[in-house]
Every structure is written in C-alpha cells, then in structure tokens.
Amino acid sequence: MAIPWYQDWLLELAIQLRVQVPPSLKTLIEVDIDLALVPPDQPGTVRAPDLVVATRDAVDEPGGLLRAADVVLAVEIHSTTTRRTDTKVKYAEDADAGISHYRVIDLLDGPSLSACHLGGEFGYIDAAPVRGTFTTQQPFPARVDLTRAG
C-alpha cells in the first residue's frame, strides 16, 4: 500500500528496529516469504509482510525466496483496507508456517501494537495492544516508540 502516511509508519518502524536487531539478523521491508505450507512440488503460498526480521545467512544467500523458517518476526501495519487480511488470513498462515513472532500495528486505534507469539498447536497467543512505547525481549530485545511516526 503506497499511501504516504502508511509508508511513513513503515519507514519509521524499519529505522527503529534495524539498529536493535542482533548481527545475526536483518530487517527487510515488503519481501516475499515462501510459507512452505504445501509440498515442494506444488504451487506455494507466498506472502510479503510489511516488515520482517530474518536470519542474515538466509538474506545473504543469493537467489530464491526467503523461507518462513528463516523469519523470526513478521510485522503488519494495517488500516481499514488491510485489517481483515492482516488479522485473519496472514495471521493464521504465518502461525501455520511457524513464524514465531507476529506483530500488528493498528494505525486506526491509537496507534497500537499487538504482539503475538506461537503457542504450539493453538497458533498465536496475543498480548494486549500497547500504545506509546512497546518493549520486548523476544525474539530479540527491542523498543518501539509508536509516537515517533504519523
């Protein structure tokens, strides 16, 4: 979605996270991920989260798509046009693909950030939405100031 306020949010989030990820990881914007939800001989499911943090080794490997197994964090920034896809479809697919951490930034509600992590066979377990400053230790120590964009 190439709407200026959305792009502003995405860029600010990438700037804040990029300096906090450990050297073994990389921050990427809108990159295709093979979710590996079907056998390799069948057409796959590919999604492009707004932002991902993936292993440096996978990112630096020439050619091909990133695999869900290489992604430690997927982030979606949603608005009225993407809310259902981000909170239902991508949410379920990313959990099924085994992406351990999923974040949703809701620009219409504050803004707020909801952190989700895999909870075994039940998919993601959601924390309550946070406004202002989000702080976490998983999947790496990070702090996101939600008041800096927008």
The 8 nearest C-alpha neighbors of each residue, nearest first, counted from 0:
[[1, 2, 5, 6, 3, 81, 80, 49],
 [2, 0, 3, 6, 5, 4, 7, 9],
 [1, 3, 5, 0, 4, 6, 7, 8],
 [2, 4, 6, 5, 7, 1, 8, 0],
 [5, 3, 7, 6, 2, 149, 8, 148],
 [4, 6, 8, 7, 2, 3, 9, 1],
 [5, 7, 9, 3, 8, 4, 10, 2],
 [8, 6, 4, 10, 5, 9, 3, 11],
 [9, 7, 5, 11, 6, 148, 10, 12],
 [8, 10, 6, 12, 7, 11, 13, 5],
 [9, 11, 13, 7, 12, 8, 6, 14],
 [12, 10, 14, 8, 13, 9, 148, 7],
 [11, 13, 9, 15, 10, 14, 8, 16],
 [14, 12, 10, 16, 11, 15, 17, 9],
 [15, 13, 11, 17, 12, 16, 10, 18],
 [14, 16, 12, 13, 17, 11, 18, 143],
 [17, 15, 19, 13, 18, 14, 12, 20],
 [16, 18, 14, 19, 26, 13, 20, 15],
 [17, 19, 16, 20, 15, 14, 21, 13],
 [20, 18, 16, 17, 141, 21, 15, 140],
 [19, 21, 17, 18, 24, 16, 22, 139],
 [20, 22, 23, 24, 19, 139, 25, 18],
 [23, 21, 24, 20, 25, 55, 19, 54],
 [22, 24, 55, 21, 54, 25, 56, 20],
 [25, 23, 54, 55, 22, 53, 21, 20],
 [26, 24, 55, 52, 53, 54, 27, 20],
 [27, 25, 52, 17, 51, 53, 13, 24],
 [28, 26, 51, 50, 52, 25, 30, 29],
 [27, 29, 50, 30, 49, 51, 26, 13],
 [30, 28, 49, 47, 48, 50, 27, 31],
 [29, 31, 47, 28, 32, 27, 48, 50],
 [32, 30, 47, 46, 45, 64, 29, 33],
 [31, 33, 65, 46, 45, 66, 34, 47],
 [34, 32, 45, 66, 35, 67, 44, 65],
 [33, 35, 67, 96, 36, 44, 32, 45],
 [36, 34, 33, 37, 43, 96, 44, 67],
 [35, 37, 34, 96, 44, 43, 38, 95],
 [38, 36, 35, 43, 39, 41, 42, 44],
 [37, 39, 40, 41, 36, 35, 43, 42],
 [38, 40, 41, 37, 43, 35, 42, 36],
 [39, 41, 38, 42, 37, 43, 35, 36],
 [42, 40, 39, 38, 43, 37, 44, 36],
 [43, 41, 40, 44, 37, 39, 38, 45],
 [44, 42, 37, 41, 45, 35, 33, 36],
 [43, 45, 34, 33, 36, 46, 35, 42],
 [44, 46, 33, 32, 34, 31, 43, 47],
 [45, 47, 32, 31, 48, 44, 33, 34],
 [46, 48, 31, 30, 29, 32, 49, 45],
 [49, 47, 50, 29, 75, 73, 74, 46],
 [48, 50, 29, 75, 28, 74, 47, 76],
 [49, 51, 28, 74, 48, 29, 27, 73],
 [52, 50, 73, 27, 72, 26, 74, 53],
 [51, 53, 26, 72, 25, 71, 70, 27],
 [54, 52, 70, 69, 24, 25, 71, 51],
 [53, 55, 24, 56, 57, 69, 23, 25],
 [54, 56, 24, 58, 23, 25, 57, 59],
 [55, 57, 59, 54, 58, 60, 23, 24],
 [56, 58, 60, 54, 55, 59, 69, 65],
 [59, 57, 55, 60, 56, 54, 53, 65],
 [58, 60, 56, 57, 55, 61, 54, 62],
 [59, 61, 57, 58, 56, 62, 63, 55],
 [62, 60, 59, 63, 58, 57, 64, 56],
 [63, 61, 60, 64, 59, 65, 58, 57],
 [62, 64, 65, 61, 60, 66, 33, 31],
 [65, 63, 32, 66, 33, 31, 62, 30],
 [64, 66, 32, 33, 69, 57, 67, 63],
 [65, 67, 33, 68, 69, 32, 34, 64],
 [66, 68, 34, 70, 69, 33, 98, 96],
 [67, 69, 66, 70, 98, 97, 96, 71],
 [70, 68, 67, 66, 53, 54, 57, 65],
 [71, 69, 53, 67, 68, 72, 52, 98],
 [70, 72, 53, 52, 99, 98, 100, 69],
 [73, 71, 100, 52, 51, 70, 101, 74],
 [72, 74, 51, 101, 50, 48, 102, 100],
 [75, 73, 102, 50, 101, 103, 49, 51],
 [74, 76, 103, 49, 48, 77, 104, 102],
 [77, 75, 104, 103, 105, 49, 74, 78],
 [78, 76, 81, 82, 105, 75, 104, 106],
 [77, 79, 81, 80, 82, 106, 107, 105],
 [78, 80, 82, 81, 77, 107, 83, 106],
 [79, 81, 78, 82, 77, 83, 84, 0],
 [82, 80, 77, 84, 78, 79, 83, 85],
 [81, 83, 85, 77, 79, 78, 84, 86],
 [84, 82, 86, 85, 87, 81, 88, 80],
 [83, 85, 88, 81, 87, 82, 86, 89],
 [86, 84, 89, 82, 83, 87, 81, 90],
 [85, 87, 83, 90, 84, 82, 88, 89],
 [88, 86, 90, 84, 83, 85, 89, 91],
 [87, 89, 84, 90, 91, 92, 85, 86],
 [90, 88, 92, 85, 91, 93, 84, 87],
 [89, 91, 87, 86, 88, 93, 92, 85],
 [92, 90, 94, 88, 89, 93, 87, 95],
 [91, 93, 95, 89, 94, 90, 96, 88],
 [92, 94, 96, 95, 90, 98, 91, 89],
 [93, 95, 97, 91, 122, 96, 92, 98],
 [94, 96, 92, 97, 93, 91, 122, 36],
 [97, 95, 93, 34, 94, 98, 92, 67],
 [98, 96, 94, 95, 99, 93, 67, 68],
 [99, 97, 93, 94, 100, 96, 67, 71],
 [98, 100, 117, 116, 97, 71, 72, 101],
 [101, 99, 116, 72, 115, 98, 71, 73],
 [102, 100, 73, 115, 72, 74, 114, 116],
 [103, 101, 74, 114, 113, 115, 75, 73],
 [104, 102, 75, 113, 112, 74, 76, 105],
 [103, 105, 112, 76, 111, 106, 75, 77],
 [104, 106, 111, 77, 107, 110, 108, 76],
 [105, 107, 110, 108, 78, 104, 109, 77],
 [108, 106, 105, 109, 110, 78, 79, 77],
 [109, 107, 110, 106, 105, 111, 104, 130],
 [110, 108, 111, 107, 106, 130, 105, 131],
 [109, 111, 106, 108, 105, 107, 130, 145],
 [110, 112, 130, 105, 129, 109, 104, 128],
 [113, 111, 104, 129, 128, 103, 105, 114],
 [112, 114, 128, 103, 102, 126, 127, 129],
 [115, 113, 102, 126, 125, 101, 112, 103],
 [114, 116, 125, 101, 124, 123, 100, 102],
 [117, 115, 100, 123, 124, 99, 101, 118],
 [118, 116, 123, 99, 122, 119, 124, 100],
 [117, 119, 123, 122, 124, 121, 116, 120],
 [118, 120, 121, 117, 122, 123, 124, 94],
 [119, 121, 122, 118, 117, 95, 123, 94],
 [120, 122, 119, 118, 123, 117, 124, 94],
 [123, 121, 94, 117, 118, 120, 119, 124],
 [124, 122, 117, 116, 118, 115, 94, 125],
 [123, 125, 115, 116, 118, 117, 122, 126],
 [126, 124, 115, 114, 123, 127, 116, 113],
 [125, 127, 114, 115, 113, 128, 124, 116],
 [126, 128, 113, 129, 125, 114, 112, 115],
 [129, 127, 113, 112, 111, 126, 130, 114],
 [128, 130, 112, 111, 133, 113, 127, 131],
 [131, 129, 111, 132, 110, 109, 112, 128],
 [130, 132, 145, 146, 144, 133, 129, 111],
 [133, 131, 144, 143, 145, 130, 134, 142],
 [132, 134, 143, 142, 129, 144, 131, 135],
 [135, 133, 142, 141, 132, 143, 136, 140],
 [136, 134, 141, 137, 140, 142, 133, 139],
 [135, 137, 140, 139, 138, 141, 134, 142],
 [138, 136, 139, 135, 140, 141, 100, 116],
 [137, 139, 136, 71, 100, 140, 72, 135],
 [140, 138, 137, 136, 141, 20, 21, 135],
 [141, 139, 136, 135, 137, 138, 142, 19],
 [142, 140, 135, 134, 19, 139, 136, 143],
 [141, 143, 134, 133, 135, 144, 132, 140],
 [144, 142, 133, 132, 145, 15, 134, 141],
 [145, 143, 132, 146, 147, 131, 133, 142],
 [144, 146, 131, 147, 132, 143, 148, 110],
 [145, 147, 144, 148, 131, 149, 132, 110],
 [148, 146, 145, 144, 149, 11, 8, 143],
 [149, 147, 8, 146, 11, 7, 145, 12],
 [148, 8, 4, 7, 147, 146, 5, 106]]
